[in-house]
Every structure is written in C-alpha cells, then in structure tokens.
Amino acid sequence: MSQDGVDLETSLGYLLKEASSALRAAMEDVLRPLGMSVTRYSCLELLAQRPGLSNSELARGAFVTRQSMNVLLQTLEEEGLVTRPARAPVGKVLPTRLTPRGRRSLQGATAAVRSVEARMLAGMGEPEQAAAFRALRSMVDALRDGG
C-alpha cells in the first residue's frame, strides 16, 4: 500500500471492480460465439423482461450512453430483432419490443450467461449466495441513496 493510497489487497471497491471485470470477460467469452456482446445481450434481456422500454431506459439498464444504445437499437431493428414505432405514441418516447426472432436470439444467450453465473457461484452454498446478494444490494442502495 502506498503512503496515502488505498490498499488494493483489502479494498472492497477494488475487489468489486475486479469481480465485475472478470464477470464481463467471462460473459463476452460465451456470448461472442453467438454473435453477441454483453451490451447487446443486456438490451435484449431487458426488453424480454420489460417490453416497451425507451432508448433512455435501455441505456441506463445496460450501462451505456443513450447515443450508444440508439446505434445498437438501429442495428437490432435492421436485423429484425426489435421493433419500434415510426412515431411516438406519446411524447417523444419510442417504445421498443422484441420480435419473435429477437426472442429466439436471446434464448441461447440467456443459457450461456446463466452458465457463467453458475460457474461464478459454484463455490458458494445457498446461504452464502443469499448473503452475498443482500450485501451487494445494500451497497448499491447506499451509494444510490447518497449514503
């Protein structure tokens, strides 16, 4: 540890970032052969669970900028995986929905991602998994609430 720095060996924040990076890399590894990225998968999964989300809502859920999400949505629409109305039914929001083709594309990706999560949790019993989930949820809530 440096004189004024953080001890990376004991920093929970650093460990969380390392875990996040390892999880993303493992997900990219299983999604790449399916022609998918983590962001693309996240977008499709969000739409499967919450049909009609807007570009902004999808961007927040997938942790990307609105501009990046807009480019991705245009691509997904061109590929026939999602549909958006030509004009907003209300205000400026264009609700996005998965097509049947989008749902089929998502099925294999979801199974691949589940396999990564199972691998990540393999060394933990159910009580440990539940405790980890509660602890992480508490940390996220504390940071979002401003402490």
Phi and psi in radians as a Rosetta constraint file:
Dihedral C 1 N 2 CA 2 C 2 CIRCULARHARMONIC -1.331 0.35
Dihedral N 2 CA 2 C 2 N 3 CIRCULARHARMONIC 2.863 0.35
Dihedral C 2 N 3 CA 3 C 3 CIRCULARHARMONIC -0.901 0.35
Dihedral N 3 CA 3 C 3 N 4 CIRCULARHARMONIC -0.809 0.35
Dihedral C 3 N 4 CA 4 C 4 CIRCULARHARMONIC -1.959 0.35
Dihedral N 4 CA 4 C 4 N 5 CIRCULARHARMONIC -0.018 0.35
Dihedral C 4 N 5 CA 5 C 5 CIRCULARHARMONIC -1.579 0.35
Dihedral N 5 CA 5 C 5 N 6 CIRCULARHARMONIC -3.004 0.35
Dihedral C 5 N 6 CA 6 C 6 CIRCULARHARMONIC -1.663 0.35
Dihedral N 6 CA 6 C 6 N 7 CIRCULARHARMONIC 2.423 0.35
Dihedral C 6 N 7 CA 7 C 7 CIRCULARHARMONIC -1.353 0.35
Dihedral N 7 CA 7 C 7 N 8 CIRCULARHARMONIC 1.832 0.35
Dihedral C 7 N 8 CA 8 C 8 CIRCULARHARMONIC -1.102 0.35
Dihedral N 8 CA 8 C 8 N 9 CIRCULARHARMONIC -0.434 0.35
Dihedral C 8 N 9 CA 9 C 9 CIRCULARHARMONIC -1.229 0.35
Dihedral N 9 CA 9 C 9 N 10 CIRCULARHARMONIC -0.436 0.35
Dihedral C 9 N 10 CA 10 C 10 CIRCULARHARMONIC -2.105 0.35
Dihedral N 10 CA 10 C 10 N 11 CIRCULARHARMONIC 0.069 0.35
Dihedral C 10 N 11 CA 11 C 11 CIRCULARHARMONIC -1.385 0.35
Dihedral N 11 CA 11 C 11 N 12 CIRCULARHARMONIC 2.046 0.35
Dihedral C 11 N 12 CA 12 C 12 CIRCULARHARMONIC -1.133 0.35
Dihedral N 12 CA 12 C 12 N 13 CIRCULARHARMONIC -0.682 0.35
Dihedral C 12 N 13 CA 13 C 13 CIRCULARHARMONIC -1.052 0.35
Dihedral N 13 CA 13 C 13 N 14 CIRCULARHARMONIC -0.746 0.35
Dihedral C 13 N 14 CA 14 C 14 CIRCULARHARMONIC -1.147 0.35
Dihedral N 14 CA 14 C 14 N 15 CIRCULARHARMONIC -0.721 0.35
Dihedral C 14 N 15 CA 15 C 15 CIRCULARHARMONIC -1.120 0.35
Dihedral N 15 CA 15 C 15 N 16 CIRCULARHARMONIC -0.691 0.35
Dihedral C 15 N 16 CA 16 C 16 CIRCULARHARMONIC -1.107 0.35
Dihedral N 16 CA 16 C 16 N 17 CIRCULARHARMONIC -0.725 0.35
Dihedral C 16 N 17 CA 17 C 17 CIRCULARHARMONIC -1.132 0.35
Dihedral N 17 CA 17 C 17 N 18 CIRCULARHARMONIC -0.696 0.35
Dihedral C 17 N 18 CA 18 C 18 CIRCULARHARMONIC -1.116 0.35
Dihedral N 18 CA 18 C 18 N 19 CIRCULARHARMONIC -0.758 0.35
Dihedral C 18 N 19 CA 19 C 19 CIRCULARHARMONIC -1.102 0.35
Dihedral N 19 CA 19 C 19 N 20 CIRCULARHARMONIC -0.746 0.35
Dihedral C 19 N 20 CA 20 C 20 CIRCULARHARMONIC -1.072 0.35
Dihedral N 20 CA 20 C 20 N 21 CIRCULARHARMONIC -0.754 0.35
Dihedral C 20 N 21 CA 21 C 21 CIRCULARHARMONIC -1.143 0.35
Dihedral N 21 CA 21 C 21 N 22 CIRCULARHARMONIC -0.746 0.35
Dihedral C 21 N 22 CA 22 C 22 CIRCULARHARMONIC -1.148 0.35
Dihedral N 22 CA 22 C 22 N 23 CIRCULARHARMONIC -0.705 0.35
Dihedral C 22 N 23 CA 23 C 23 CIRCULARHARMONIC -1.111 0.35
Dihedral N 23 CA 23 C 23 N 24 CIRCULARHARMONIC -0.801 0.35
Dihedral C 23 N 24 CA 24 C 24 CIRCULARHARMONIC -1.074 0.35
Dihedral N 24 CA 24 C 24 N 25 CIRCULARHARMONIC -0.758 0.35
Dihedral C 24 N 25 CA 25 C 25 CIRCULARHARMONIC -1.093 0.35
Dihedral N 25 CA 25 C 25 N 26 CIRCULARHARMONIC -0.743 0.35
Dihedral C 25 N 26 CA 26 C 26 CIRCULARHARMONIC -1.139 0.35
Dihedral N 26 CA 26 C 26 N 27 CIRCULARHARMONIC -0.684 0.35
Dihedral C 26 N 27 CA 27 C 27 CIRCULARHARMONIC -1.153 0.35
Dihedral N 27 CA 27 C 27 N 28 CIRCULARHARMONIC -0.768 0.35
Dihedral C 27 N 28 CA 28 C 28 CIRCULARHARMONIC -1.022 0.35
Dihedral N 28 CA 28 C 28 N 29 CIRCULARHARMONIC -0.702 0.35
Dihedral C 28 N 29 CA 29 C 29 CIRCULARHARMONIC -1.057 0.35
Dihedral N 29 CA 29 C 29 N 30 CIRCULARHARMONIC -0.707 0.35
Dihedral C 29 N 30 CA 30 C 30 CIRCULARHARMONIC -1.481 0.35
Dihedral N 30 CA 30 C 30 N 31 CIRCULARHARMONIC -0.405 0.35
Dihedral C 30 N 31 CA 31 C 31 CIRCULARHARMONIC -1.486 0.35
Dihedral N 31 CA 31 C 31 N 32 CIRCULARHARMONIC -0.550 0.35
Dihedral C 31 N 32 CA 32 C 32 CIRCULARHARMONIC -0.938 0.35
Dihedral N 32 CA 32 C 32 N 33 CIRCULARHARMONIC -0.818 0.35
Dihedral C 32 N 33 CA 33 C 33 CIRCULARHARMONIC -1.094 0.35
Dihedral N 33 CA 33 C 33 N 34 CIRCULARHARMONIC -0.327 0.35
Dihedral C 33 N 34 CA 34 C 34 CIRCULARHARMONIC -1.593 0.35
Dihedral N 34 CA 34 C 34 N 35 CIRCULARHARMONIC 0.080 0.35
Dihedral C 34 N 35 CA 35 C 35 CIRCULARHARMONIC 1.270 0.35
Dihedral N 35 CA 35 C 35 N 36 CIRCULARHARMONIC 0.540 0.35
Dihedral C 35 N 36 CA 36 C 36 CIRCULARHARMONIC -2.307 0.35
Dihedral N 36 CA 36 C 36 N 37 CIRCULARHARMONIC 2.621 0.35
Dihedral C 36 N 37 CA 37 C 37 CIRCULARHARMONIC -1.872 0.35
Dihedral N 37 CA 37 C 37 N 38 CIRCULARHARMONIC 2.967 0.35
Dihedral C 37 N 38 CA 38 C 38 CIRCULARHARMONIC -1.081 0.35
Dihedral N 38 CA 38 C 38 N 39 CIRCULARHARMONIC -0.711 0.35
Dihedral C 38 N 39 CA 39 C 39 CIRCULARHARMONIC -1.140 0.35
Dihedral N 39 CA 39 C 39 N 40 CIRCULARHARMONIC -0.771 0.35
Dihedral C 39 N 40 CA 40 C 40 CIRCULARHARMONIC -1.073 0.35
Dihedral N 40 CA 40 C 40 N 41 CIRCULARHARMONIC -0.824 0.35
Dihedral C 40 N 41 CA 41 C 41 CIRCULARHARMONIC -1.031 0.35
Dihedral N 41 CA 41 C 41 N 42 CIRCULARHARMONIC -0.826 0.35
Dihedral C 41 N 42 CA 42 C 42 CIRCULARHARMONIC -1.016 0.35
Dihedral N 42 CA 42 C 42 N 43 CIRCULARHARMONIC -0.756 0.35
Dihedral C 42 N 43 CA 43 C 43 CIRCULARHARMONIC -1.067 0.35
Dihedral N 43 CA 43 C 43 N 44 CIRCULARHARMONIC -0.860 0.35
Dihedral C 43 N 44 CA 44 C 44 CIRCULARHARMONIC -1.121 0.35
Dihedral N 44 CA 44 C 44 N 45 CIRCULARHARMONIC -0.723 0.35
Dihedral C 44 N 45 CA 45 C 45 CIRCULARHARMONIC -1.131 0.35
Dihedral N 45 CA 45 C 45 N 46 CIRCULARHARMONIC -0.743 0.35
Dihedral C 45 N 46 CA 46 C 46 CIRCULARHARMONIC -1.037 0.35
Dihedral N 46 CA 46 C 46 N 47 CIRCULARHARMONIC -0.756 0.35
Dihedral C 46 N 47 CA 47 C 47 CIRCULARHARMONIC -1.208 0.35
Dihedral N 47 CA 47 C 47 N 48 CIRCULARHARMONIC -0.550 0.35
Dihedral C 47 N 48 CA 48 C 48 CIRCULARHARMONIC -1.167 0.35
Dihedral N 48 CA 48 C 48 N 49 CIRCULARHARMONIC -0.651 0.35
Dihedral C 48 N 49 CA 49 C 49 CIRCULARHARMONIC -1.549 0.35
Dihedral N 49 CA 49 C 49 N 50 CIRCULARHARMONIC -0.461 0.35
Dihedral C 49 N 50 CA 50 C 50 CIRCULARHARMONIC -2.416 0.35
Dihedral N 50 CA 50 C 50 N 51 CIRCULARHARMONIC 1.277 0.35
Dihedral C 50 N 51 CA 51 C 51 CIRCULARHARMONIC -0.992 0.35
Dihedral N 51 CA 51 C 51 N 52 CIRCULARHARMONIC 2.513 0.35
Dihedral C 51 N 52 CA 52 C 52 CIRCULARHARMONIC 1.596 0.35
Dihedral N 52 CA 52 C 52 N 53 CIRCULARHARMONIC 0.130 0.35
Dihedral C 52 N 53 CA 53 C 53 CIRCULARHARMONIC -1.119 0.35
Dihedral N 53 CA 53 C 53 N 54 CIRCULARHARMONIC 2.644 0.35
Dihedral C 53 N 54 CA 54 C 54 CIRCULARHARMONIC -1.504 0.35
Dihedral N 54 CA 54 C 54 N 55 CIRCULARHARMONIC 2.971 0.35
Dihedral C 54 N 55 CA 55 C 55 CIRCULARHARMONIC -0.963 0.35
Dihedral N 55 CA 55 C 55 N 56 CIRCULARHARMONIC -0.814 0.35
Dihedral C 55 N 56 CA 56 C 56 CIRCULARHARMONIC -1.104 0.35
Dihedral N 56 CA 56 C 56 N 57 CIRCULARHARMONIC -0.754 0.35
Dihedral C 56 N 57 CA 57 C 57 CIRCULARHARMONIC -1.129 0.35
Dihedral N 57 CA 57 C 57 N 58 CIRCULARHARMONIC -0.703 0.35
Dihedral C 57 N 58 CA 58 C 58 CIRCULARHARMONIC -1.148 0.35
Dihedral N 58 CA 58 C 58 N 59 CIRCULARHARMONIC -0.714 0.35
Dihedral C 58 N 59 CA 59 C 59 CIRCULARHARMONIC -1.065 0.35
Dihedral N 59 CA 59 C 59 N 60 CIRCULARHARMONIC -0.802 0.35
Dihedral C 59 N 60 CA 60 C 60 CIRCULARHARMONIC -1.070 0.35
Dihedral N 60 CA 60 C 60 N 61 CIRCULARHARMONIC -0.776 0.35
Dihedral C 60 N 61 CA 61 C 61 CIRCULARHARMONIC -1.174 0.35
Dihedral N 61 CA 61 C 61 N 62 CIRCULARHARMONIC -0.509 0.35
Dihedral C 61 N 62 CA 62 C 62 CIRCULARHARMONIC -1.733 0.35
Dihedral N 62 CA 62 C 62 N 63 CIRCULARHARMONIC 0.012 0.35
Dihedral C 62 N 63 CA 63 C 63 CIRCULARHARMONIC 1.073 0.35
Dihedral N 63 CA 63 C 63 N 64 CIRCULARHARMONIC 0.762 0.35
Dihedral C 63 N 64 CA 64 C 64 CIRCULARHARMONIC -2.296 0.35
Dihedral N 64 CA 64 C 64 N 65 CIRCULARHARMONIC 2.987 0.35
Dihedral C 64 N 65 CA 65 C 65 CIRCULARHARMONIC -1.296 0.35
Dihedral N 65 CA 65 C 65 N 66 CIRCULARHARMONIC 2.785 0.35
Dihedral C 65 N 66 CA 66 C 66 CIRCULARHARMONIC -1.059 0.35
Dihedral N 66 CA 66 C 66 N 67 CIRCULARHARMONIC -0.659 0.35
Dihedral C 66 N 67 CA 67 C 67 CIRCULARHARMONIC -1.106 0.35
Dihedral N 67 CA 67 C 67 N 68 CIRCULARHARMONIC -0.793 0.35
Dihedral C 67 N 68 CA 68 C 68 CIRCULARHARMONIC -1.082 0.35
Dihedral N 68 CA 68 C 68 N 69 CIRCULARHARMONIC -0.734 0.35
Dihedral C 68 N 69 CA 69 C 69 CIRCULARHARMONIC -1.142 0.35
Dihedral N 69 CA 69 C 69 N 70 CIRCULARHARMONIC -0.680 0.35
Dihedral C 69 N 70 CA 70 C 70 CIRCULARHARMONIC -1.078 0.35
Dihedral N 70 CA 70 C 70 N 71 CIRCULARHARMONIC -0.729 0.35
Dihedral C 70 N 71 CA 71 C 71 CIRCULARHARMONIC -1.098 0.35
Dihedral N 71 CA 71 C 71 N 72 CIRCULARHARMONIC -0.780 0.35
Dihedral C 71 N 72 CA 72 C 72 CIRCULARHARMONIC -1.090 0.35
Dihedral N 72 CA 72 C 72 N 73 CIRCULARHARMONIC -0.772 0.35
Dihedral C 72 N 73 CA 73 C 73 CIRCULARHARMONIC -1.102 0.35
Dihedral N 73 CA 73 C 73 N 74 CIRCULARHARMONIC -0.659 0.35
Dihedral C 73 N 74 CA 74 C 74 CIRCULARHARMONIC -1.080 0.35
Dihedral N 74 CA 74 C 74 N 75 CIRCULARHARMONIC -0.739 0.35
Dihedral C 74 N 75 CA 75 C 75 CIRCULARHARMONIC -1.127 0.35
Dihedral N 75 CA 75 C 75 N 76 CIRCULARHARMONIC -0.818 0.35
Dihedral C 75 N 76 CA 76 C 76 CIRCULARHARMONIC -1.087 0.35
Dihedral N 76 CA 76 C 76 N 77 CIRCULARHARMONIC -0.614 0.35
Dihedral C 76 N 77 CA 77 C 77 CIRCULARHARMONIC -1.201 0.35
Dihedral N 77 CA 77 C 77 N 78 CIRCULARHARMONIC -0.751 0.35
Dihedral C 77 N 78 CA 78 C 78 CIRCULARHARMONIC -1.084 0.35
Dihedral N 78 CA 78 C 78 N 79 CIRCULARHARMONIC -0.586 0.35
Dihedral C 78 N 79 CA 79 C 79 CIRCULARHARMONIC -1.454 0.35
Dihedral N 79 CA 79 C 79 N 80 CIRCULARHARMONIC -0.046 0.35
Dihedral C 79 N 80 CA 80 C 80 CIRCULARHARMONIC 1.356 0.35
Dihedral N 80 CA 80 C 80 N 81 CIRCULARHARMONIC 0.372 0.35
Dihedral C 80 N 81 CA 81 C 81 CIRCULARHARMONIC -1.624 0.35
Dihedral N 81 CA 81 C 81 N 82 CIRCULARHARMONIC -0.421 0.35
Dihedral C 81 N 82 CA 82 C 82 CIRCULARHARMONIC -2.392 0.35
Dihedral N 82 CA 82 C 82 N 83 CIRCULARHARMONIC 2.806 0.35
Dihedral C 82 N 83 CA 83 C 83 CIRCULARHARMONIC -2.237 0.35
Dihedral N 83 CA 83 C 83 N 84 CIRCULARHARMONIC 2.548 0.35
Dihedral C 83 N 84 CA 84 C 84 CIRCULARHARMONIC -2.396 0.35
Dihedral N 84 CA 84 C 84 N 85 CIRCULARHARMONIC 2.489 0.35
Dihedral C 84 N 85 CA 85 C 85 CIRCULARHARMONIC -1.157 0.35
Dihedral N 85 CA 85 C 85 N 86 CIRCULARHARMONIC 2.658 0.35
Dihedral C 85 N 86 CA 86 C 86 CIRCULARHARMONIC -1.132 0.35
Dihedral N 86 CA 86 C 86 N 87 CIRCULARHARMONIC -0.594 0.35
Dihedral C 86 N 87 CA 87 C 87 CIRCULARHARMONIC -2.236 0.35
Dihedral N 87 CA 87 C 87 N 88 CIRCULARHARMONIC 2.596 0.35
Dihedral C 87 N 88 CA 88 C 88 CIRCULARHARMONIC -1.193 0.35
Dihedral N 88 CA 88 C 88 N 89 CIRCULARHARMONIC 2.239 0.35
Dihedral C 88 N 89 CA 89 C 89 CIRCULARHARMONIC -1.131 0.35
Dihedral N 89 CA 89 C 89 N 90 CIRCULARHARMONIC -0.569 0.35
Dihedral C 89 N 90 CA 90 C 90 CIRCULARHARMONIC -2.463 0.35
Dihedral N 90 CA 90 C 90 N 91 CIRCULARHARMONIC 2.284 0.35
Dihedral C 90 N 91 CA 91 C 91 CIRCULARHARMONIC 1.054 0.35
Dihedral N 91 CA 91 C 91 N 92 CIRCULARHARMONIC -2.357 0.35
Dihedral C 91 N 92 CA 92 C 92 CIRCULARHARMONIC -1.909 0.35
Dihedral N 92 CA 92 C 92 N 93 CIRCULARHARMONIC -0.085 0.35
Dihedral C 92 N 93 CA 93 C 93 CIRCULARHARMONIC -1.312 0.35
Dihedral N 93 CA 93 C 93 N 94 CIRCULARHARMONIC 2.229 0.35
Dihedral C 93 N 94 CA 94 C 94 CIRCULARHARMONIC -1.804 0.35
Dihedral N 94 CA 94 C 94 N 95 CIRCULARHARMONIC 1.751 0.35
Dihedral C 94 N 95 CA 95 C 95 CIRCULARHARMONIC -1.168 0.35
Dihedral N 95 CA 95 C 95 N 96 CIRCULARHARMONIC 2.359 0.35
Dihedral C 95 N 96 CA 96 C 96 CIRCULARHARMONIC -1.859 0.35
Dihedral N 96 CA 96 C 96 N 97 CIRCULARHARMONIC 2.469 0.35
Dihedral C 96 N 97 CA 97 C 97 CIRCULARHARMONIC -2.354 0.35
Dihedral N 97 CA 97 C 97 N 98 CIRCULARHARMONIC 2.609 0.35
Dihedral C 97 N 98 CA 98 C 98 CIRCULARHARMONIC -1.292 0.35
Dihedral N 98 CA 98 C 98 N 99 CIRCULARHARMONIC 2.536 0.35
Dihedral C 98 N 99 CA 99 C 99 CIRCULARHARMONIC -1.607 0.35
Dihedral N 99 CA 99 C 99 N 100 CIRCULARHARMONIC 2.947 0.35
Dihedral C 99 N 100 CA 100 C 100 CIRCULARHARMONIC -0.978 0.35
Dihedral N 100 CA 100 C 100 N 101 CIRCULARHARMONIC -0.665 0.35
Dihedral C 100 N 101 CA 101 C 101 CIRCULARHARMONIC -1.104 0.35
Dihedral N 101 CA 101 C 101 N 102 CIRCULARHARMONIC -0.698 0.35
Dihedral C 101 N 102 CA 102 C 102 CIRCULARHARMONIC -1.090 0.35
Dihedral N 102 CA 102 C 102 N 103 CIRCULARHARMONIC -0.714 0.35
Dihedral C 102 N 103 CA 103 C 103 CIRCULARHARMONIC -1.113 0.35
Dihedral N 103 CA 103 C 103 N 104 CIRCULARHARMONIC -0.730 0.35
Dihedral C 103 N 104 CA 104 C 104 CIRCULARHARMONIC -1.114 0.35
Dihedral N 104 CA 104 C 104 N 105 CIRCULARHARMONIC -0.730 0.35
Dihedral C 104 N 105 CA 105 C 105 CIRCULARHARMONIC -1.086 0.35
Dihedral N 105 CA 105 C 105 N 106 CIRCULARHARMONIC -0.634 0.35
Dihedral C 105 N 106 CA 106 C 106 CIRCULARHARMONIC -1.250 0.35
Dihedral N 106 CA 106 C 106 N 107 CIRCULARHARMONIC -0.554 0.35
Dihedral C 106 N 107 CA 107 C 107 CIRCULARHARMONIC -0.945 0.35
Dihedral N 107 CA 107 C 107 N 108 CIRCULARHARMONIC -0.908 0.35
Dihedral C 107 N 108 CA 108 C 108 CIRCULARHARMONIC -1.145 0.35
Dihedral N 108 CA 108 C 108 N 109 CIRCULARHARMONIC -0.642 0.35
Dihedral C 108 N 109 CA 109 C 109 CIRCULARHARMONIC -1.161 0.35
Dihedral N 109 CA 109 C 109 N 110 CIRCULARHARMONIC -0.712 0.35
Dihedral C 109 N 110 CA 110 C 110 CIRCULARHARMONIC -1.086 0.35
Dihedral N 110 CA 110 C 110 N 111 CIRCULARHARMONIC -0.767 0.35
Dihedral C 110 N 111 CA 111 C 111 CIRCULARHARMONIC -1.084 0.35
Dihedral N 111 CA 111 C 111 N 112 CIRCULARHARMONIC -0.710 0.35
Dihedral C 111 N 112 CA 112 C 112 CIRCULARHARMONIC -1.115 0.35
Dihedral N 112 CA 112 C 112 N 113 CIRCULARHARMONIC -0.765 0.35
Dihedral C 112 N 113 CA 113 C 113 CIRCULARHARMONIC -1.172 0.35
Dihedral N 113 CA 113 C 113 N 114 CIRCULARHARMONIC -0.692 0.35
Dihedral C 113 N 114 CA 114 C 114 CIRCULARHARMONIC -1.051 0.35
Dihedral N 114 CA 114 C 114 N 115 CIRCULARHARMONIC -0.643 0.35
Dihedral C 114 N 115 CA 115 C 115 CIRCULARHARMONIC -1.142 0.35
Dihedral N 115 CA 115 C 115 N 116 CIRCULARHARMONIC -0.614 0.35
Dihedral C 115 N 116 CA 116 C 116 CIRCULARHARMONIC -1.178 0.35
Dihedral N 116 CA 116 C 116 N 117 CIRCULARHARMONIC -0.785 0.35
Dihedral C 116 N 117 CA 117 C 117 CIRCULARHARMONIC -1.090 0.35
Dihedral N 117 CA 117 C 117 N 118 CIRCULARHARMONIC -0.701 0.35
Dihedral C 117 N 118 CA 118 C 118 CIRCULARHARMONIC -1.090 0.35
Dihedral N 118 CA 118 C 118 N 119 CIRCULARHARMONIC -0.729 0.35
Dihedral C 118 N 119 CA 119 C 119 CIRCULARHARMONIC -1.108 0.35
Dihedral N 119 CA 119 C 119 N 120 CIRCULARHARMONIC -0.708 0.35
Dihedral C 119 N 120 CA 120 C 120 CIRCULARHARMONIC -1.117 0.35
Dihedral N 120 CA 120 C 120 N 121 CIRCULARHARMONIC -0.618 0.35
Dihedral C 120 N 121 CA 121 C 121 CIRCULARHARMONIC -1.702 0.35
Dihedral N 121 CA 121 C 121 N 122 CIRCULARHARMONIC 0.013 0.35
Dihedral C 121 N 122 CA 122 C 122 CIRCULARHARMONIC -0.978 0.35
Dihedral N 122 CA 122 C 122 N 123 CIRCULARHARMONIC -0.578 0.35
Dihedral C 122 N 123 CA 123 C 123 CIRCULARHARMONIC -1.513 0.35
Dihedral N 123 CA 123 C 123 N 124 CIRCULARHARMONIC 0.108 0.35
Dihedral C 123 N 124 CA 124 C 124 CIRCULARHARMONIC -2.077 0.35
Dihedral N 124 CA 124 C 124 N 125 CIRCULARHARMONIC 2.442 0.35
Dihedral C 124 N 125 CA 125 C 125 CIRCULARHARMONIC -1.384 0.35
Dihedral N 125 CA 125 C 125 N 126 CIRCULARHARMONIC 3.029 0.35
Dihedral C 125 N 126 CA 126 C 126 CIRCULARHARMONIC -1.035 0.35
Dihedral N 126 CA 126 C 126 N 127 CIRCULARHARMONIC -0.752 0.35
Dihedral C 126 N 127 CA 127 C 127 CIRCULARHARMONIC -1.100 0.35
Dihedral N 127 CA 127 C 127 N 128 CIRCULARHARMONIC -0.661 0.35
Dihedral C 127 N 128 CA 128 C 128 CIRCULARHARMONIC -1.164 0.35
Dihedral N 128 CA 128 C 128 N 129 CIRCULARHARMONIC -0.706 0.35
Dihedral C 128 N 129 CA 129 C 129 CIRCULARHARMONIC -1.099 0.35
Dihedral N 129 CA 129 C 129 N 130 CIRCULARHARMONIC -0.768 0.35
Dihedral C 129 N 130 CA 130 C 130 CIRCULARHARMONIC -1.117 0.35
Dihedral N 130 CA 130 C 130 N 131 CIRCULARHARMONIC -0.713 0.35
Dihedral C 130 N 131 CA 131 C 131 CIRCULARHARMONIC -1.144 0.35
Dihedral N 131 CA 131 C 131 N 132 CIRCULARHARMONIC -0.727 0.35
Dihedral C 131 N 132 CA 132 C 132 CIRCULARHARMONIC -1.103 0.35
Dihedral N 132 CA 132 C 132 N 133 CIRCULARHARMONIC -0.748 0.35
Dihedral C 132 N 133 CA 133 C 133 CIRCULARHARMONIC -1.061 0.35
Dihedral N 133 CA 133 C 133 N 134 CIRCULARHARMONIC -0.822 0.35
Dihedral C 133 N 134 CA 134 C 134 CIRCULARHARMONIC -1.074 0.35
Dihedral N 134 CA 134 C 134 N 135 CIRCULARHARMONIC -0.740 0.35
Dihedral C 134 N 135 CA 135 C 135 CIRCULARHARMONIC -1.127 0.35
Dihedral N 135 CA 135 C 135 N 136 CIRCULARHARMONIC -0.799 0.35
Dihedral C 135 N 136 CA 136 C 136 CIRCULARHARMONIC -1.133 0.35
Dihedral N 136 CA 136 C 136 N 137 CIRCULARHARMONIC -0.744 0.35
Dihedral C 136 N 137 CA 137 C 137 CIRCULARHARMONIC -1.058 0.35
Dihedral N 137 CA 137 C 137 N 138 CIRCULARHARMONIC -0.735 0.35
Dihedral C 137 N 138 CA 138 C 138 CIRCULARHARMONIC -1.076 0.35
Dihedral N 138 CA 138 C 138 N 139 CIRCULARHARMONIC -0.734 0.35
Dihedral C 138 N 139 CA 139 C 139 CIRCULARHARMONIC -1.124 0.35
Dihedral N 139 CA 139 C 139 N 140 CIRCULARHARMONIC -0.795 0.35
Dihedral C 139 N 140 CA 140 C 140 CIRCULARHARMONIC -1.071 0.35
Dihedral N 140 CA 140 C 140 N 141 CIRCULARHARMONIC -0.812 0.35
Dihedral C 140 N 141 CA 141 C 141 CIRCULARHARMONIC -1.067 0.35
Dihedral N 141 CA 141 C 141 N 142 CIRCULARHARMONIC -0.747 0.35
Dihedral C 141 N 142 CA 142 C 142 CIRCULARHARMONIC -1.098 0.35
Dihedral N 142 CA 142 C 142 N 143 CIRCULARHARMONIC -0.704 0.35
Dihedral C 142 N 143 CA 143 C 143 CIRCULARHARMONIC -1.260 0.35
Dihedral N 143 CA 143 C 143 N 144 CIRCULARHARMONIC -0.658 0.35
Dihedral C 143 N 144 CA 144 C 144 CIRCULARHARMONIC -1.250 0.35
Dihedral N 144 CA 144 C 144 N 145 CIRCULARHARMONIC -0.545 0.35
Dihedral C 144 N 145 CA 145 C 145 CIRCULARHARMONIC -1.407 0.35
Dihedral N 145 CA 145 C 145 N 146 CIRCULARHARMONIC -0.092 0.35
Dihedral C 145 N 146 CA 146 C 146 CIRCULARHARMONIC 1.523 0.35
Dihedral N 146 CA 146 C 146 N 147 CIRCULARHARMONIC 0.190 0.35
